[in-house]
Amino acid sequence: MWSRAQAMACRALSGMGGCKLRSSQVLVKGASDLVRRYGHEAAGLGPQKGRVRTQWGKVVGLGFACAGGLGLGATVHSRELAKDGDSSFKGAAQEVGGGGLGVTSGLARSAIFYWYALPIYTQYKLTEWWFSGVPFDESEYYWDLLHNRHCGTVEHVCLLLKGFYLKGAQVASTRDDLIPKQYLEFCKRFQDEVPSELATREELEASICSSLGISSVSEVFQWIDEEPVGAASIGVVHRAKLKDGRVVAVKVQFPEIEERFRNDLQTVKRFCSFALPSHMPFLDEIERQFLTEFDYRGEARNLQRIRRSILPSWRRHVYIPYVVEELCTKEVMVMEFLEGTNLVKSLVAQYERFAARQGLTLKELAERNAARGSGARSASVASLALRGAKVLAAQWVAAAADFLANAPRWVFNLTLGLATGRHLEYRRTERPINLARVLDVLMRVHAEEIFRHGIFNADPHPGNIMLLKDGRIGLIDYGQVKELGLEKRLKYAELVVALANGDKEEALACSRRMGLRTKRMNGDVIHRLLCFFHDRDTEDVTEGMNIQQFMDWANAEDPIVELDDDYVLVGRVSLLLRGLGNAFNMKLRVTPYWRREAQRLLNTTY
């Protein structure tokens, strides 16, 4: 007998795809699709026509197991909703993609997560089991079917529950090789384009007034833009102008978001404890760091500290906004507004214009380059510097050409132009964005933060990096900042130098001093983990595995049993910076960039 909660959940699920399915049909649809799909293959009717499988027992078992997984999700869903009522879920189905708080009840949020996650997880694990030992190019068609089937559902859940799930999507989008392309598209969009939970102007102003202790926003601001310039997982940012004339960014936290975040984190940790155990050693530190984001006063202090540390030596290349300290509270932060654009959006827009001049779309240009073998290229310190120099030279050549073309126009406009009323337009050739220089600067700035100052931004994802109008790099969002004491910085510096020098034995010795322990203390596994998290993810480390496969392999070979959490987020910085390079076909190693600051710290201390 189906409960009312289950029936409502199924109606919401079936409604997403615009089809009207009965509750029972929703449960068996995933299983029947898999049986039909793999049954066709077994009969020789799929893409692999020459490869006949006769393991019908495996097909039938797979179908029943998938149905069981779907049923388990329904059971968890109905039991948790029965404790809390089903009104939250009913209302949530009408709010997907729009503003408002969405589902706020903790039990309802957990139930919805399990309702969707368990069936999807079951189908992926069964597909992995079915194709174990099969070359990827022979199974890719079926994986794509699975990705296409579920990516819309996962996007739906992120927009339905918002909060932590949007944050997870943002994290997943920081590396193009972390998730399939079907998921990557909407995850990248969530970096700076998510629906605000403050659905109306009145809600926004009420939140600001309540936090700042004022009766009207006009007491502080001349105006606040209607449309947000950005919305993240826990808050929204609006452009505004203070009474003294300064243009600022006002960051406003969503109501009750902290409680929902805490509940969602516990739900995901429980799920990962059985579904993705290889991620558990890192989740505790990630949780602690995420939960520091809910007090904007701490973020304001961190931003000011890093600003004072970095700008004296990097002001020509980097800018960090100042904070209006008297207007910063737990839920509201006011800071300088930076005029510029998101780095990745700027690069994509430039590539689209370049493709258009050749009569191609960006996708067609990428496919053409791939056909020519223009894949990811290794980028050493020297090669990146050379690329940067070439782009800089191209920028100077374009500027010189523009000057020569515009000089006679300038003379005409000031002479005959004034007499005849004619005006010749000046030519301005688009300057190529110097991505190599941007990556080089980002690598060195974060090295200085970590080793010289001991305080660093642990979340340098692409959405937090801007290209400013004056050509500098703008660094924003300091919600996740980590401090490392001198002793731990020294240990980490020793590891960085060892990895940069290719000294495996010294790197293993460093890991022991840093407190890393695994079940079997397998030197090969530990070394590859050290390389992966702190230096590179090249073929010699991953052997062609994607990130999840690599983590599963390492966990199966030699699981981590003890890890100093303070080093987790340093590794995250390395992964994120490399991910930015990977997105534009540059395979980076981090330790050669960081070795100079690491060696400097060791030399000045010992």
N, C-alpha and C positions, 0 to 999 in steps of 0.2 A: 504494500500500500504506500503510495507516494504521499509525502507530507505537502502541505500548502507551500512551505518554504522552498522545497525542491521543485515543485511545479513552477513557481515564480522564477526561480533561478534558470530553469530550462527555457522558459519563455524569453527571458532577457538574453540568454545565450543564442537562441535561435534567431531572435530579432536582429542581432548584430549583422548577420549576413543577408538580411532582407528576406529570409525564408521562414515559413511557418511550419515548425516541426513539433510533433507531440513530444512530451517529456521522455518517453521510452525511446523515441527515435534519436534524440540527442545522445543518449547513453551508448547506443550501439553504433552510431554513425562512424566514430573513429575506428572501432574494431572492424566493422564491415569494410570500410575503405581499405584498411591494411590487408585484410584477407583477400579482398578483390584484387588489390594491387599486386600482392605477392603471389596470389593464386594465378594471375595472368603470367607472372614470370615463371611459375612452376610449370605451367602449360606451354611455355615457350612463346607467349603472346606479347611480352613486354619488349622494351628496347633491346634486351639481350636475347634475341630470338635463337641464337645458336647455342645458348647455354640453358639446358633444361634441368630444373630442380624437381625432384620427385618426393621431397620430404614433406608430405602432406600433414604428417603428425605435427611437424614444426609449425606449419601454417595455422592449423587448428588451435594448437596450444597458444600461439601468439595472439590469435583473435580472442580466445577466452581470457587470457591474461590481461589484454588491453581492456576488455569489458570489465574485468575485475578492478582494474585501476580506476576506471571511470566510476564504477559503483562505490569504491572507497572514497573518492572525492565527494560524491553526493552524500554519503553517510556523514563524513566530517562536516560538510556544509550544513546539512539539516540539523545535526546535533548542536552545533555552535549557534546557529540562528535560533533554535528553539529556546536556548537560554536567554537570548537577547531580543527576541522578536524579529520580524522580517521587514519592518517598515523602512529601515535604512537602506536595505538592498533594493527595495521597490523604488524608492526615490532616486537611488544612484543610477539606475538604468536609464533614467531620463536626463541625466546630467553629464553624460560622457562628452568630453570635448569642450564643455563650456565652463563658465566660472562657477563660483559657489564652493562651499566646503566639501561637497560630495559626501562620501560615507565616513562618518565620524566615530561610530561605535567600534570599540576595539574588537569585540567578538565577531561582529559582522564583517569587519575588514579581514580578520584571520580566516573566517569561513569562506569568503569570496576568493581569497588567495588560494586556499587549498582546492576549492571547487575547480578553478582553472588550472592550477599548477600540476596537480597529481595526474590528470589524464594526459596532459602534454608531456610531462616527464616520462610517464609510462610508455608512450608511443616512441619517444626518442630512445629510451633505453632498449626497447624491444627491437627497434631498427638497428641500433648499434650491435645488439646480440646477433641479429639475423645476418648482418654483413661482416661479422668478425672474420678477419683473415682474407676478406675480399678487397682487391685493389680499389682505391677511391674512385678512379675514373670509371669503374664498372658500376659503382653504387651511387655516383653523384646525382643521377637523374632522380632517384628515390629520395635522397636527402633534400633536394630542391623541392620536391613535392611536399615534403613534410614542413620545410621552412615556409613555403608559400601558404600552406594550410593554416599555420599557427601564428605567423607574424602579425596578422591583423588582430587576433585575439589578445596577444601580449600588449600591443599598442592600446587596445581597448581597456585592458586592466590598468595599465599605467595611468591613463587619463581618468579612469573611473575612481581609483584610489588616491592618485596623486602622491604628494609627500615623498616618502622613502622610495617608492617604486619609480618615480620620476628621477630621483637622485641615482638610483641604480642604473637606469637607462643612460643617464649622463655619464656615469663612470664607464659603462660598457662602450660608449661611443668614442672614448678617448684613444682607442687603438682599432685600426681598421681590420686587424687580424684576430680580434677577440671574439667577434660574433659574425654570423652569416650576413651577407649583404642585404638580405630581405629585412633583417632586423636593424641593420646599421642605419638605414635611411631615416627611419623615424627617431631612432635614438640620437642621431646627430641633430635633428631638428629640435630635440628637447634641450640642447645645450643652452639655448637662449630664447626659445619660442615655446613656452608652455602657458596654458590658460591660468589667469590669475584667480585665486580663491576669494579675492575681494571683488565681488561681482559688480558693485555699484560705486559711484563716486561718494555716496554718503557713507558707505562702509569704510572706504579708504580714509576719508577725512576723520571719521569717528575713531579709527585706530590711531591715527597720528595725534589727534587731540588728547585722547586718553593716555597715550604713552608720554607725551611732552607736558601734560598737565596744563593745557590751554583750552579756552572755550571755542576758539575758531582758528583755522589755519591761517587766516589773514593777519593774525597777530605776528606771525613769523615770516610768511611767504607772500610775495607779490602775486605769484601765480604758481600753479602746479599743472603740468600737462595732463590732459584727459587720458591719453593713451600711454601705457607703460613703455619704457625703452627696453625693458627686459623683465622676465619673470623666471624665477628659479624654483627649486623644490620646496623651499621654506619661506620665500618672500618675493616681493615684487619691487621693481625700481622705477621711479618716475623722475623725469626732469623737472626742475623747479627753479624759481628765482627768489632769493632772500630779500628782505627789506633793504639790506645794504647794497643790493645790486649784483651780488655774486650768483652765478649760475651753478646749481648744485644737483647732485643725484640724491634722491631720498629713497632709502631702502626700508621697506615696511614688512614686518613679519606677519605671516598669516595667523589668525586666531587659532589657538588650541593645537598648533602644529607639532609642538614638542611631545605632547602626550601620544599623538598618533605615530610619530616617528619611533618612539620607544617601543610601542606595541608592535609596529611593523618589523623592527629589527629583531625582536624576540621571535616573531613568527618565522622570519627568514632563517634565523640561526637554527631553530628547531628543524626546519625543512632541510637545511644544508647538513645537519648532523647525520642524516641517513642518506640523503641524495647526493651531496657533494662534500664528503668528509675532508677532501684535500684542501678545502678553503677554510676549515675551522681554525687553524692556528693563526690566521690573519684577521679573522672577523672581530675578535675582542678589541684589538687596537683600532681597527676601523670604526667600531662602535663608539669607543671612547672619543675618538677624534670628531666623528659626526656630531656627537651630542654637545660638543663645545660651541657649535655654530649658533645655538639658540640664545646666546647673550651677545648682542651686538656691541656692548661695551668692551668685551674682550677682543672682538674683532677690530674695533677702533684702536685699542692699545697696540695690538699686534701690527696693524698697518702702519701706525706712527713709528714704531720701533724699527721695522724693516725699512721704512722710508728714510729715516735718519741714518741707517747703516749703509744703504745701497746708493742713494743719490749722490753723495759727495764724490764717489769714484765713477759712477755710471750715468751721470745726468745728461751727457751728450747723446747717449744711446737709448736711455730708458727713462720713463717717468712713472711715478706712483702718486696717486691723488692724496691731497691732505684731507684731514677730517675736521669737521666743525664740532669740536669736542662738547661744547655746551648744548648741542642739539642731538646728542647720542644717548640713547637709553637702551634698556634690554630689548625692546621691540622695534626701535627706530634708529637708523644711522644716517646722518647727513654728511656728505663728502663732496669734494670738488668733482664737477662734471667734466669728463674728458671728451674732447671733440675728435672722433675717429670712428673706425669701423672694426668689426671683428676680423681677426687675422685670416681665418679659414674662408670666411665669406668673401673677403677681398681677393684672396688667391683664386677661388673658384670663379668669381666674376671676371677676373682678368683672363683666366684660361678660356672661359666661355666666349669672350670677345675675340681672343686669338683664334679659337676654332671657327667662329662665325666669319672671320676674314678669309678663311680657307673654304667656306661653304659647308662647314661641318657642324654637328652638334658636339657638345663636350664628350658625350658617350662615344660618338663615332671617332673622335680624335683619340680617346683613350684606347679604343679597340684597335685603331690603326697602329698606334705606338706599341701596343702589346704584340701585334702581329709582326712588327719589325724587331721584336726582342728587346724593347725598351722597358725592361722590368726594373725591379728594385735594384739600386746600385749601392755598393758599399761606399760609405763616406767617412774617410779618415779625417783627422784634423787638418792635414795638409791639403787633401783634395777638396774639403769643404771651404778652406780658405781660398783655394784657387778658383772655385766656382763663384765665391763671393766677389773676388777681384774681377772676374770676367763680367759679372752682372754690373758691377760698379763702373767698369770701363764702358759697357753698353749704355749705361745711364748718362755718362759724360759725353759720349758720342752723340746721343740723341739731343742732349742739351745744346751742344755745339752746332748741330745741324739746325735746330730751331732758331738759335741766335742768328745764324747766317741767313736763314729764310725770312726772319722777322725784321732784320735791320732795314732793308729797303721799304718795308711796309710802314715801319715806324717813321721814317723820313717822309714818306708820302702822306701819312695821316697828319703830320704836323705842318705840312706845307700845302700841297694841292688839295689834300683832303679837307682842310679847313676852308679853303676857298670855294670848293665845289660841293661841299656837304657830303662827300663820299667818305666811307670808312672801311679800310681793309681789315678783315679779321686776322688776328695773329695765329700762327700755327703752334700747337703744343702736342708733341708726340708723347704718347703714353709711356711712362717709364716702367720697366719691368720691376716687380717686387723682388727684392733681394732676399729670397728665402734662406739661402746659405748664411748670409750675415745674421738674419734673425735667429736661426738655430744656434749659431756660434755664440751670439750674445746671451741667449737664454741659458745655454750650457754653463757659461762662465759666471753669470749672475747667480745662478743657483749654487754653483760650487763655492762662491764667496759667502753666500748665506749660510751654507752648511758648515764649512770648515773654519771660516774666519770669525763669524758672528754667532754661530751656534743656534740660530733661529731662522727657520725657513718656511716658505709656503709649500705645504704638502699637496696642493691641488692645482698645479699649473696646467690645467687642461685647456684645450684651444679656445673655449668660450671665455676664458679669463685673460686672453691675450689680445691686445688691440694694436692696430696700426694708426698712429695719430697723424693729424694733418701736417704737423711739422716734420714728419719722417721718423720720429722716435717710436719705440715700442711702449705701449701702455700696459701696465700690470695692475689688475684689479682683483677683488674678492679675496680677502684674507681670513675667511671663516675657518679654514683648517691650517693652523700654524703649529709647528712642532719645535720644541727646544731640545737641544742635545748638550749635556754637560761636557766639560773638557775631557774627562776620562773616556767617555764613549766616543767623542769625536776622534780622539787619538786612535782608538781601536779600529774605528771605521776608516780612518785615513790609511792605516797599515793595510787593510783589506783592499782599498782602492789602488794603492801602489802595487800590491802583489798581483792583482788582476790585470792592471795596465801592463805590467812587465811579463805577464804570462807565466808567473811562478805558481804552479798548482800546489805544491807542498806548503809554501808560505801562506797561500790563500786558505788552505784547510786549517793550518795552525791559527790563523786569524779568526776563523769561524768558531773554533773552540774557545778562544779567548772572549769572543763576543757572546758566548752562551748558547750556541746552536747545538742541539743534540737530536740525533735521529735514532730510530730503533736499532738499526744494524751498523750505523756509522760507516756506511759505504762511501768511500772517498770519491768515487766517480760520480755518484748521484749528488752528493753534497756539492762538489765542484761545479757541476752543471747547474744546480740550483743557484749557487752564488753568482755564476755568470749571467744566468737568466734575469735575476732580480736586480743586479747591481751593475751590469756591464752591457750585455748584448743578447740578442735572441737569434743568432745566426744558425746556419744549418748544422754546424759542428756541435751546437748545444741542444737544439730541439729535434734534430734528425727529421725535419719535415713535419713534425707534429704541430698542431695549433696549440694555443695556450691551455685550453681545457684538457686536451689529450696529454700534453706534457705534464700538467699538474697531476692528472690521474696516474700517469706512468710513474712519476716520482713517488707518489703516495703508495702505490702498489709495491715498488721496489724497496723503498726505505722511508717510511712515514716519519715526519717531524714530530718529536715528542716534547721538545722544549725550545722556545724561541724568545729572545728578548724583544718585547713589543716595540721598544724605542727605535729599532732598526727597520721595522716594517714600512713606515712611511717614507724613510729615505729611499728604500727600494721602489716605492710607489712613484716618487719623483723621477727616478731613472726610467721606469716603465713609461710614464706619461710623456716625457721629453722624447724618448725613442719613438713612441707612437705617433707623435707629430711628424717626425721625419718619415716614418713608414707610410703615412698617409700620402706623401708626395714622392714616393719611390726612393727614399734615402735611408739606407740601413746604417744606423749610427751605433758607434760604441761610445759609452759614456765615460769610462775610466780614463781614457787618454785626455779628455777635456778636464777632468777633475783632478788629475794627478798633480798638476802644478800647485793648486791650493792645498791639496793633501800633504804633499812633500814640504811645502812651506810651513804648515802647522807642525809637522814632525821636527823640522830643522830648528824652529824657534822654541820648541818645548824641551827637546832632549839635548 
